[in-house]
């Protein structure tokens, strides 16, 4: 079983003092002891040892987790509980125990190469700049922009902002003619074989271009391309950067200049995949400092202690009521700062926060703010 590697973590977690239970996203929302990291690891321990058979109730508990990593950030032994949850989900899927909504995601990805089930042939139809770029004469690009499913199908304004910045800097870039989902949504929900098919396709497509750098504006894509691809044996032959890091590089190299004033009182939401999972906290904040007129105020829970927006690891699709509660909590924390704008570096986070934001606060991606400030 995939969880055998984590037997010690499961055993120690099950007998720990359980401080992580007080910060768990789903545990604090559902008020269920079983839905805390301790509860999940205890169930995993019993399942691993054949003392418990999976049931629908257990399946629910295992999928009521965003794998946000806040438990690990508050674990004295720093055990990777999100990875344990992902591995147990994979074991359950292999044994035929599938969450119904997670299975729908997997079917969508298998059929159309995106979790939304949108036609693959229309992947970039909403991104006007992408159509223009695809019509350019291709050479050997220095940069590949991996757009990602959410920026392509749900938040094309993020991709538009990135492409505008790349054009302004005269970067020799391309997007993939046949980009598929990075694999993150189904990898997190236990469909490893499906994810490996996506990884194999994207690896071949990206490496064939021989680009020096891969950038993405999606925190989930970034974490997956940089960490999960090599872990699964699909290494990419290029430097991998988040868009916030790459835009800062363009500024440092004086290829672009952010001159226009964007007078905004802003708070920054750390995406789990970019923050706790990838330890990128400073780059987005440094970029915000480069934008004239932007004033940054931090939420009480920020950086490694930032609360999850609720949409990670398939939660938005599997248990939207929990995802919405988590997102609403984050909106209230942002409003407490007095900020008028929440900015983030993840299309999933933006989409989820917009959905629950109501009135009185604007949600935008950091690339949109940077694009507004271009001279």
C-alpha positions as CSV (number, residue, x, y, z in Angstrom):
1,X,0.0,0.0,0.0
2,X,1.1,3.6,-0.7
3,X,0.8,4.5,3.0
4,X,3.3,1.9,4.2
5,X,6.1,4.5,3.7
6,X,4.3,6.7,6.2
7,X,3.6,4.0,8.8
8,X,5.8,5.7,11.5
9,X,4.2,9.1,10.8
10,X,0.7,7.6,11.1
11,X,1.6,5.8,14.3
12,X,3.2,8.8,16.0
13,X,0.5,11.2,14.9
14,X,-2.1,8.9,16.3
15,X,-0.4,9.0,19.8
16,X,0.6,12.8,19.7
17,X,-0.7,15.6,21.9
18,X,-2.7,16.7,18.9
19,X,-2.1,20.5,18.8
20,X,-2.7,20.5,15.1
21,X,-6.4,19.9,15.7
22,X,-6.9,23.5,16.8
23,X,-5.7,24.9,13.4
24,X,-7.2,22.3,11.0
25,X,-9.3,24.0,8.3
26,X,-12.0,21.3,8.0
27,X,-11.8,20.2,11.7
28,X,-12.5,23.7,13.0
29,X,-15.4,24.1,10.5
30,X,-17.1,20.7,11.0
31,X,-16.3,20.6,14.7
32,X,-15.6,16.9,14.2
33,X,-12.7,15.2,15.9
34,X,-12.5,12.6,13.1
35,X,-11.9,15.4,10.6
36,X,-8.8,16.6,12.4
37,X,-5.3,15.5,11.4
38,X,-5.2,13.3,14.4
39,X,-8.6,11.7,13.6
40,X,-7.5,11.0,10.0
41,X,-4.2,9.5,11.0
42,X,-5.9,7.3,13.5
43,X,-8.3,6.0,10.9
44,X,-5.4,5.6,8.5
45,X,-3.6,3.6,11.1
46,X,-6.5,1.2,11.6
47,X,-7.1,0.8,7.8
48,X,-3.4,0.3,7.2
49,X,-3.3,-2.5,9.8
50,X,-6.5,-4.2,8.5
51,X,-8.5,-3.3,11.7
52,X,-11.0,-1.2,9.8
53,X,-12.7,-1.4,6.5
54,X,-13.3,1.8,4.5
55,X,-16.9,3.0,4.7
56,X,-18.7,6.0,3.1
57,X,-18.3,7.9,6.4
58,X,-14.6,7.3,6.5
59,X,-14.3,8.2,2.8
60,X,-16.0,11.5,3.6
61,X,-13.6,12.2,6.4
62,X,-10.6,11.5,4.2
63,X,-11.8,13.9,1.5
64,X,-12.9,16.7,3.9
65,X,-9.3,17.9,3.9
66,X,-7.8,20.7,1.7
67,X,-4.2,19.3,2.4
68,X,-3.4,22.9,3.2
69,X,-0.5,22.0,5.4
70,X,-1.4,24.2,8.4
71,X,-1.3,21.0,10.5
72,X,2.3,20.4,9.5
73,X,3.2,24.0,10.2
74,X,2.0,23.4,13.8
75,X,3.3,19.9,14.2
76,X,6.3,19.7,16.6
77,X,7.8,16.8,14.6
78,X,6.8,18.5,11.2
79,X,5.2,15.3,9.9
80,X,3.8,15.6,6.3
81,X,0.2,14.8,7.1
82,X,-1.1,16.2,3.8
83,X,1.1,13.6,2.0
84,X,-0.3,10.9,4.2
85,X,-3.8,12.0,3.3
86,X,-3.0,12.0,-0.4
87,X,-1.4,8.6,-0.2
88,X,-4.4,7.1,1.7
89,X,-6.8,8.5,-0.9
90,X,-4.7,6.9,-3.6
91,X,-4.9,3.6,-1.7
92,X,-8.7,3.9,-1.4
93,X,-9.1,4.7,-5.1
94,X,-7.0,1.6,-6.0
95,X,-9.2,-0.5,-3.8
96,X,-12.4,0.8,-5.5
97,X,-13.5,3.3,-2.8
98,X,-14.0,6.5,-4.7
99,X,-15.5,9.8,-3.7
100,X,-18.3,10.5,-6.2
101,X,-17.4,14.1,-6.9
102,X,-13.6,13.4,-7.0
103,X,-14.4,10.6,-9.5
104,X,-16.2,13.2,-11.7
105,X,-13.1,15.4,-11.6
106,X,-11.0,12.4,-12.8
107,X,-13.4,11.7,-15.6
108,X,-13.4,15.3,-16.7
109,X,-9.6,15.3,-16.8
110,X,-9.4,12.0,-18.6
111,X,-11.9,13.2,-21.3
112,X,-11.1,16.9,-21.7
113,X,-7.7,17.3,-19.9
114,X,-9.2,19.8,-17.4
115,X,-11.1,19.3,-14.1
116,X,-14.0,21.5,-15.3
117,X,-15.0,19.2,-18.2
118,X,-14.7,22.1,-20.7
119,X,-13.9,21.2,-24.3
120,X,-10.1,20.8,-24.6
121,X,-10.3,22.4,-28.1
122,X,-11.4,25.6,-26.4
123,X,-8.7,25.7,-23.8
124,X,-7.5,29.2,-24.7
125,X,-10.6,30.5,-26.4
126,X,-11.2,33.0,-23.6
127,X,-7.7,34.3,-23.5
128,X,-7.4,36.7,-26.4
129,X,-3.7,37.3,-26.0
130,X,-3.1,33.6,-26.1
131,X,-4.7,33.4,-29.5
132,X,-2.5,36.2,-30.7
133,X,0.6,34.5,-29.3
134,X,-0.2,31.2,-31.0
135,X,-0.3,33.0,-34.3
136,X,3.2,34.2,-33.9
137,X,6.1,32.5,-35.8
138,X,7.6,30.0,-33.5
139,X,11.3,29.8,-32.7
140,X,13.1,28.4,-29.8
141,X,11.5,30.1,-26.8
142,X,13.4,31.1,-23.7
143,X,10.2,30.9,-21.6
144,X,7.2,28.6,-21.5
145,X,4.2,30.1,-19.8
146,X,2.1,27.2,-18.4
147,X,-1.3,28.8,-18.2
148,X,-3.2,26.2,-16.1
149,X,-6.9,25.2,-16.3
150,X,-8.4,27.8,-14.0
151,X,-6.7,30.8,-15.7
152,X,-7.7,29.3,-19.1
153,X,-11.3,28.5,-18.4
154,X,-12.4,30.5,-15.4
155,X,-10.1,33.5,-14.8
156,X,-8.7,34.4,-18.2
157,X,-7.9,37.9,-17.0
158,X,-5.0,36.4,-15.0
159,X,-3.5,34.9,-18.2
160,X,-4.1,38.1,-20.1
161,X,-2.2,40.1,-17.4
162,X,0.8,37.7,-17.5
163,X,0.9,37.8,-21.3
164,X,0.7,41.6,-21.4
165,X,3.7,41.8,-19.0
166,X,5.7,39.3,-21.1
167,X,5.0,41.2,-24.3
168,X,5.9,44.5,-22.7
169,X,9.3,43.0,-21.6
170,X,9.8,41.6,-25.1
171,X,10.3,38.1,-23.6
172,X,10.8,35.3,-26.1
173,X,8.0,33.0,-24.8
174,X,5.4,30.6,-25.9
175,X,2.5,28.7,-24.5
176,X,2.0,25.0,-25.2
177,X,-0.1,24.2,-28.3
178,X,-1.5,21.2,-26.4
179,X,-1.4,22.1,-22.7
180,X,-3.1,19.6,-20.4
181,X,-4.0,20.0,-16.8
182,X,-0.9,19.8,-14.6
183,X,-2.5,17.0,-12.7
184,X,-2.7,18.6,-9.3
185,X,-6.5,18.2,-8.7
186,X,-6.6,14.5,-9.4
187,X,-3.2,13.8,-7.8
188,X,-4.5,15.3,-4.5
189,X,-7.7,13.3,-4.8
190,X,-6.0,9.9,-5.3
191,X,-6.1,9.4,-9.0
192,X,-2.3,8.8,-9.5
193,X,-2.5,6.9,-12.7
194,X,-4.6,9.6,-14.4
195,X,-2.2,12.2,-13.1
196,X,0.8,10.4,-14.4
197,X,-0.7,10.4,-17.9
198,X,-1.0,14.2,-17.7
199,X,2.5,14.6,-16.4
200,X,4.0,12.4,-19.1
201,X,2.2,14.4,-21.8
202,X,3.2,17.8,-20.4
203,X,6.8,16.7,-19.8
204,X,7.2,15.6,-23.4
205,X,5.6,18.9,-24.7
206,X,7.6,21.2,-22.5
207,X,11.0,19.4,-22.8
208,X,10.7,19.3,-26.6
209,X,10.8,23.1,-26.6
210,X,14.2,23.2,-24.8
211,X,13.2,26.4,-23.0
212,X,15.3,27.8,-20.1
213,X,12.4,28.7,-17.9
214,X,8.9,27.6,-17.2
215,X,6.6,30.1,-15.4
216,X,3.1,29.7,-14.1
217,X,0.6,32.0,-12.4
218,X,-1.1,29.2,-10.6
219,X,0.2,28.2,-7.2
220,X,-1.1,24.6,-7.6
221,X,0.6,24.3,-11.0
222,X,3.8,25.6,-9.6
223,X,3.9,23.1,-6.7
224,X,3.0,20.3,-9.0
225,X,5.5,21.1,-11.8
226,X,8.3,21.8,-9.3
227,X,7.8,19.1,-6.7
228,X,5.4,16.4,-7.8
229,X,6.6,15.9,-11.4
230,X,10.2,14.9,-10.3
231,X,8.8,12.9,-7.4
232,X,6.7,10.9,-9.9
233,X,9.6,10.5,-12.3
234,X,8.7,13.3,-14.8
235,X,11.4,16.0,-14.3
236,X,11.3,19.1,-16.5
237,X,14.5,20.3,-18.1
238,X,14.1,24.0,-17.1
239,X,14.0,26.4,-14.2
240,X,10.5,26.6,-12.8
241,X,9.3,30.0,-11.4
242,X,6.0,31.4,-10.2
243,X,4.9,34.4,-12.2
244,X,5.5,36.7,-9.2
245,X,9.1,35.6,-9.0
246,X,9.6,36.0,-12.8
247,X,8.0,39.4,-12.9
248,X,10.3,40.6,-10.1
249,X,13.2,39.3,-12.2
250,X,12.0,41.4,-15.2
251,X,11.9,44.4,-12.9
252,X,15.4,43.8,-11.5
253,X,16.8,43.3,-15.1
254,X,15.0,46.6,-16.0
255,X,13.0,44.9,-18.8
256,X,9.8,46.4,-17.4
257,X,9.1,49.3,-15.2
258,X,6.0,49.7,-12.9
259,X,5.3,53.4,-13.2
260,X,1.6,53.9,-13.1
261,X,0.2,54.6,-9.6
262,X,-2.3,52.0,-8.4
263,X,-3.7,53.5,-5.2
264,X,-4.9,50.5,-3.3
265,X,-4.9,49.4,0.3
266,X,-4.2,45.7,-0.2
267,X,-3.9,42.6,1.9
268,X,-2.2,39.5,0.6
269,X,-3.6,36.0,0.9
270,X,-0.8,33.3,0.9
271,X,-2.0,30.3,-1.2
272,X,-1.2,27.0,0.6
273,X,0.6,25.6,-2.4
274,X,2.9,28.6,-2.9
275,X,3.3,29.4,0.8
276,X,3.5,26.4,3.2
277,X,4.1,23.8,0.4
278,X,6.7,25.8,-1.5
279,X,7.9,28.4,1.1
280,X,7.5,31.3,-1.2
281,X,6.4,34.2,1.0
282,X,8.7,37.1,0.1
283,X,8.5,37.3,-3.7
284,X,4.8,38.3,-3.9
285,X,5.2,40.9,-1.1
286,X,8.4,42.3,-2.7
287,X,6.4,42.6,-6.0
288,X,3.6,44.5,-4.2
289,X,6.2,46.9,-2.9
290,X,7.3,47.7,-6.5
291,X,3.8,48.9,-7.5
292,X,3.4,52.6,-6.8
293,X,0.5,53.5,-4.7
294,X,-0.1,50.0,-3.2
295,X,0.0,49.8,0.5
296,X,0.2,46.3,2.0
297,X,-1.5,45.5,5.3
298,X,-1.1,41.9,6.7
299,X,-3.9,39.7,8.0
300,X,-3.5,38.3,11.5
301,X,-2.9,34.9,10.0
302,X,-0.3,35.2,7.3
303,X,2.7,33.5,5.8
304,X,3.1,29.9,7.3
305,X,0.1,30.5,9.5
306,X,-2.2,31.8,6.7
307,X,-5.7,30.2,6.7
308,X,-6.7,28.2,3.6
309,X,-9.3,29.7,1.2
310,X,-11.0,26.3,1.2
311,X,-10.7,25.2,-2.4
312,X,-7.6,23.0,-2.3
313,X,-7.3,19.3,-3.0
314,X,-10.7,19.1,-4.6
315,X,-12.6,20.5,-1.6
316,X,-14.5,23.0,-3.7
317,X,-15.9,20.2,-5.9
318,X,-16.3,17.5,-3.2
319,X,-17.6,19.5,-0.1
320,X,-18.4,23.0,-1.3
321,X,-20.1,23.9,2.0
322,X,-16.8,23.4,3.9
323,X,-14.9,25.3,1.1
324,X,-17.3,28.2,1.3
325,X,-17.1,28.4,5.1
326,X,-13.3,28.5,4.9
327,X,-13.4,31.1,2.2
328,X,-15.8,33.3,4.1
329,X,-13.6,33.1,7.2
330,X,-10.7,34.4,5.1
331,X,-12.8,37.2,3.7
332,X,-13.7,38.3,7.2
333,X,-10.0,38.2,8.3
334,X,-9.2,40.4,5.3
335,X,-11.9,42.9,6.1
336,X,-10.6,43.2,9.6
337,X,-7.4,44.8,8.2
338,X,-9.3,47.6,6.6
339,X,-8.0,46.6,3.2
340,X,-10.2,47.3,0.2
341,X,-8.4,44.7,-2.0
342,X,-7.4,41.1,-1.4
343,X,-4.7,40.0,-3.8
344,X,-3.3,36.5,-4.2
345,X,-1.1,34.4,-6.5
346,X,-3.4,31.5,-7.3
347,X,-6.4,31.4,-9.6
348,X,-8.1,28.8,-7.4
349,X,-7.9,31.1,-4.4
350,X,-9.2,34.1,-6.4
351,X,-12.1,32.1,-7.8
352,X,-13.1,30.8,-4.3
353,X,-12.7,34.1,-2.6
354,X,-14.7,35.9,-5.3
355,X,-17.5,33.4,-4.8
356,X,-17.9,34.1,-1.1
357,X,-16.8,37.7,-0.9
358,X,-20.1,39.6,-1.2
359,X,-19.8,43.3,-1.3
360,X,-17.2,45.7,0.1
361,X,-13.9,44.1,-1.0
362,X,-12.2,43.5,-4.3
363,X,-10.4,40.3,-5.2
364,X,-7.6,40.3,-7.8
365,X,-4.4,38.4,-8.7
366,X,-1.1,40.0,-8.2
367,X,-0.3,39.8,-11.9
368,X,-3.4,42.0,-12.5
369,X,-2.1,44.7,-10.2
370,X,1.4,44.6,-11.8
371,X,-0.1,44.8,-15.3
372,X,-2.1,47.9,-14.3
373,X,1.1,49.6,-13.2
374,X,3.0,49.1,-16.5
375,X,4.2,52.4,-18.0
